[in-house]
């Protein structure tokens, strides 16, 4: 048993190394920065600690603010290629003399009067076609985790759902322009730069779709 222990440990390490890592910006949420206490009293209408004006919608602007992202991703790609090559060659020759000498009798004469013909043909025909179409829709509420120097917002969020032994989660991150935030504090994913969308599942269904650690080990060895 001790002889196979290093092999088993190596297989476990390979399985852990092949486990997928999250692609979204981390962390997925942060706490808002504490606002300083106003130095003077507030009025009846104007509030000194109000970050917005009286005539604008309340949307995400600072670290810790939240907004809703409508995931509206639809990608379609199609590639088609065709190539065709054809080459023919033909050569014929009739000899009445052998090496420029007069006729000879017997086999030499037959060789001298022989007819030579050579035909060659080469044809290639290749075709290829690829179609891909992906659709991803849904909603997720994210948190502003950083305000960039130009005023853009780096947002990130995570949604987890656990049903019995199945654990599914959706992650999203990207950079948005506050001017693209619509009424209701919402923005479309098509307006998000560097968008990273991730949907994974842990459980019986997820395990069935993933290769086992032993299979990953042999696949990694075969790759080298």
C-alpha positions as a Python dict, from the first residue, in 0.01 Angstrom:
ca = {
    (1, 'X'): (0, 0, 0),
    (2, 'X'): (287, 234, 82),
    (3, 'X'): (424, 191, -271),
    (4, 'X'): (110, 341, -422),
    (5, 'X'): (81, 627, -171),
    (6, 'X'): (296, 876, -370),
    (7, 'X'): (96, 797, -685),
    (8, 'X'): (-232, 860, -504),
    (9, 'X'): (-108, 1188, -359),
    (10, 'X'): (10, 1300, -701),
    (11, 'X'): (-328, 1215, -851),
    (12, 'X'): (-506, 1418, -583),
    (13, 'X'): (-280, 1716, -649),
    (14, 'X'): (-348, 1692, -1021),
    (15, 'X'): (-722, 1680, -958),
    (16, 'X'): (-702, 1989, -739),
    (17, 'X'): (-486, 2171, -992),
    (18, 'X'): (-740, 2108, -1269),
    (19, 'X'): (-1035, 2239, -1068),
    (20, 'X'): (-1171, 2555, -1234),
    (21, 'X'): (-1105, 2890, -1071),
    (22, 'X'): (-1341, 3185, -1066),
    (23, 'X'): (-1296, 3433, -1350),
    (24, 'X'): (-1479, 3730, -1196),
    (25, 'X'): (-1316, 4019, -1014),
    (26, 'X'): (-1279, 3964, -643),
    (27, 'X'): (-1417, 4034, -389),
    (28, 'X'): (-1779, 3992, -492),
    (29, 'X'): (-1900, 4242, -232),
    (30, 'X'): (-1762, 4515, -6),
    (31, 'X'): (-1898, 4727, 277),
    (32, 'X'): (-1968, 5095, 208),
    (33, 'X'): (-1727, 5355, 339),
    (34, 'X'): (-1854, 5527, 652),
    (35, 'X'): (-1971, 5882, 585),
    (36, 'X'): (-1845, 6159, 814),
    (37, 'X'): (-2095, 6333, 1039),
    (38, 'X'): (-2214, 6670, 906),
    (39, 'X'): (-2060, 6971, 1079),
    (40, 'X'): (-2379, 7172, 1068),
    (41, 'X'): (-2745, 7108, 1104),
    (42, 'X'): (-2959, 6980, 821),
    (43, 'X'): (-3238, 7180, 671),
    (44, 'X'): (-3596, 7074, 617),
    (45, 'X'): (-3540, 6983, 252),
    (46, 'X'): (-3166, 6990, 189),
    (47, 'X'): (-2963, 6724, 366),
    (48, 'X'): (-2589, 6788, 386),
    (49, 'X'): (-2502, 6418, 383),
    (50, 'X'): (-2708, 6348, 72),
    (51, 'X'): (-2472, 6239, -206),
    (52, 'X'): (-2714, 6324, -485),
    (53, 'X'): (-2911, 6625, -591),
    (54, 'X'): (-3281, 6689, -560),
    (55, 'X'): (-3343, 6630, -930),
    (56, 'X'): (-3158, 6308, -1012),
    (57, 'X'): (-3238, 5942, -958),
    (58, 'X'): (-3065, 5762, -679),
    (59, 'X'): (-2824, 5527, -858),
    (60, 'X'): (-2503, 5351, -765),
    (61, 'X'): (-2209, 5589, -743),
    (62, 'X'): (-1995, 5497, -443),
    (63, 'X'): (-1822, 5187, -308),
    (64, 'X'): (-2078, 4961, -146),
    (65, 'X'): (-2373, 5080, -357),
    (66, 'X'): (-2573, 4814, -534),
    (67, 'X'): (-2738, 4799, -877),
    (68, 'X'): (-2913, 4537, -1085),
    (69, 'X'): (-2757, 4396, -1402),
    (70, 'X'): (-2989, 4251, -1665),
    (71, 'X'): (-2793, 3974, -1835),
    (72, 'X'): (-2885, 3988, -2202),
    (73, 'X'): (-2610, 3797, -2377),
    (74, 'X'): (-2669, 3643, -2718),
    (75, 'X'): (-2368, 3536, -2919),
    (76, 'X'): (-2379, 3383, -3263),
    (77, 'X'): (-2088, 3287, -3486),
    (78, 'X'): (-2070, 3105, -3818),
    (79, 'X'): (-1767, 3003, -4018),
    (80, 'X'): (-1768, 2834, -4354),
    (81, 'X'): (-1470, 2748, -4573),
    (82, 'X'): (-1422, 2555, -4894),
    (83, 'X'): (-1113, 2474, -5097),
    (84, 'X'): (-1068, 2285, -5420),
    (85, 'X'): (-752, 2193, -5611),
    (86, 'X'): (-723, 1987, -5927),
    (87, 'X'): (-413, 1898, -6127),
    (88, 'X'): (-379, 1677, -6435),
    (89, 'X'): (-69, 1583, -6631),
    (90, 'X'): (-28, 1362, -6939),
    (91, 'X'): (275, 1258, -7146),
    (92, 'X'): (304, 1025, -7447),
    (93, 'X'): (597, 925, -7668),
    (94, 'X'): (635, 703, -7974),
    (95, 'X'): (983, 582, -8066),
    (96, 'X'): (1065, 447, -8414),
    (97, 'X'): (1435, 408, -8355),
    (98, 'X'): (1649, 305, -8064),
    (99, 'X'): (1895, 574, -7962),
    (100, 'X'): (1883, 722, -8313),
    (101, 'X'): (2005, 398, -8476),
    (102, 'X'): (1835, 208, -8758),
    (103, 'X'): (1591, -72, -8693),
    (104, 'X'): (1715, -384, -8527),
    (105, 'X'): (1555, -723, -8536),
    (106, 'X'): (1405, -913, -8249),
    (107, 'X'): (1350, -766, -7904),
    (108, 'X'): (1557, -457, -7976),
    (109, 'X'): (1331, -366, -8264),
    (110, 'X'): (1020, -411, -8052),
    (111, 'X'): (1168, -187, -7785),
    (112, 'X'): (1258, 75, -8041),
    (113, 'X'): (904, 85, -8178),
    (114, 'X'): (742, 90, -7830),
    (115, 'X'): (484, 352, -7736),
    (116, 'X'): (518, 528, -7397),
    (117, 'X'): (231, 702, -7222),
    (118, 'X'): (219, 855, -6871),
    (119, 'X'): (-88, 1000, -6702),
    (120, 'X'): (-100, 1174, -6363),
    (121, 'X'): (-399, 1316, -6178),
    (122, 'X'): (-426, 1486, -5838),
    (123, 'X'): (-748, 1621, -5689),
    (124, 'X'): (-823, 1778, -5350),
    (125, 'X'): (-1163, 1890, -5224),
    (126, 'X'): (-1206, 2018, -4867),
    (127, 'X'): (-1504, 2177, -4692),
    (128, 'X'): (-1561, 2294, -4335),
    (129, 'X'): (-1844, 2465, -4149),
    (130, 'X'): (-1881, 2572, -3785),
    (131, 'X'): (-2190, 2714, -3613),
    (132, 'X'): (-2208, 2838, -3252),
    (133, 'X'): (-2494, 3013, -3074),
    (134, 'X'): (-2515, 3095, -2702),
    (135, 'X'): (-2795, 3270, -2513),
    (136, 'X'): (-2774, 3378, -2149),
    (137, 'X'): (-3048, 3580, -1980),
    (138, 'X'): (-3123, 3665, -1620),
    (139, 'X'): (-3082, 3927, -1348),
    (140, 'X'): (-2822, 3969, -1074),
    (141, 'X'): (-2764, 4248, -824),
    (142, 'X'): (-2400, 4351, -790),
    (143, 'X'): (-2199, 4577, -560),
    (144, 'X'): (-1964, 4860, -649),
    (145, 'X'): (-1625, 4740, -525),
    (146, 'X'): (-1412, 5023, -666),
    (147, 'X'): (-1456, 5370, -816),
    (148, 'X'): (-1198, 5423, -1090),
    (149, 'X'): (-1013, 5749, -1148),
    (150, 'X'): (-1231, 5843, -1446),
    (151, 'X'): (-1554, 5784, -1254),
    (152, 'X'): (-1634, 5440, -1394),
    (153, 'X'): (-1745, 5175, -1149),
    (154, 'X'): (-1599, 4828, -1104),
    (155, 'X'): (-1885, 4604, -993),
    (156, 'X'): (-1899, 4243, -884),
    (157, 'X'): (-2166, 4017, -741),
    (158, 'X'): (-2261, 3661, -664),
    (159, 'X'): (-2590, 3473, -631),
    (160, 'X'): (-2600, 3129, -468),
    (161, 'X'): (-2886, 2882, -465),
    (162, 'X'): (-2879, 2558, -267),
    (163, 'X'): (-3152, 2299, -327),
    (164, 'X'): (-3105, 1972, -141),
    (165, 'X'): (-2758, 1852, -242),
    (166, 'X'): (-2724, 2083, -540),
    (167, 'X'): (-2540, 2413, -500),
    (168, 'X'): (-2560, 2651, -794),
    (169, 'X'): (-2412, 2997, -810),
    (170, 'X'): (-2397, 3282, -1058),
    (171, 'X'): (-2116, 3538, -1058),
    (172, 'X'): (-2081, 3861, -1251),
    (173, 'X'): (-1824, 4141, -1267),
    (174, 'X'): (-1730, 4424, -1502),
    (175, 'X'): (-1677, 4797, -1547),
    (176, 'X'): (-1973, 5028, -1606),
    (177, 'X'): (-2024, 5392, -1687),
    (178, 'X'): (-2264, 5557, -1439),
    (179, 'X'): (-2425, 5744, -1731),
    (180, 'X'): (-2545, 5409, -1871),
    (181, 'X'): (-2743, 5324, -1557),
    (182, 'X'): (-3111, 5337, -1644),
    (183, 'X'): (-3409, 5435, -1431),
    (184, 'X'): (-3462, 5193, -1148),
    (185, 'X'): (-3088, 5159, -1089),
    (186, 'X'): (-3049, 4897, -1364),
    (187, 'X'): (-2804, 4841, -1647),
    (188, 'X'): (-2786, 4594, -1934),
    (189, 'X'): (-2493, 4355, -1951),
    (190, 'X'): (-2433, 4471, -2310),
    (191, 'X'): (-2323, 4807, -2162),
    (192, 'X'): (-2068, 4649, -1928),
    (193, 'X'): (-1700, 4654, -2022),
    (194, 'X'): (-1474, 4361, -1936),
    (195, 'X'): (-1786, 4163, -1843),
    (196, 'X'): (-1721, 3827, -1681),
    (197, 'X'): (-2016, 3594, -1634),
    (198, 'X'): (-1983, 3261, -1459),
    (199, 'X'): (-2241, 2995, -1378),
    (200, 'X'): (-2134, 2677, -1203),
    (201, 'X'): (-2289, 2399, -999),
    (202, 'X'): (-2160, 2176, -721),
    (203, 'X'): (-2341, 1855, -641),
    (204, 'X'): (-2446, 1527, -794),
    (205, 'X'): (-2529, 1679, -1133),
    (206, 'X'): (-2211, 1884, -1140),
    (207, 'X'): (-1998, 1586, -1041),
    (208, 'X'): (-2154, 1375, -1315),
    (209, 'X'): (-2045, 1632, -1573),
    (210, 'X'): (-1687, 1648, -1444),
    (211, 'X'): (-1414, 1389, -1490),
    (212, 'X'): (-1296, 1201, -1183),
    (213, 'X'): (-959, 1264, -1022),
    (214, 'X'): (-814, 938, -1154),
    (215, 'X'): (-928, 1016, -1507),
    (216, 'X'): (-782, 1367, -1478),
    (217, 'X'): (-453, 1216, -1366),
    (218, 'X'): (-423, 984, -1665),
    (219, 'X'): (-537, 1260, -1901),
    (220, 'X'): (-269, 1495, -1764),
    (221, 'X'): (-3, 1224, -1804),
    (222, 'X'): (-119, 1150, -2159),
    (223, 'X'): (-98, 1522, -2244),
    (224, 'X'): (276, 1513, -2186),
}
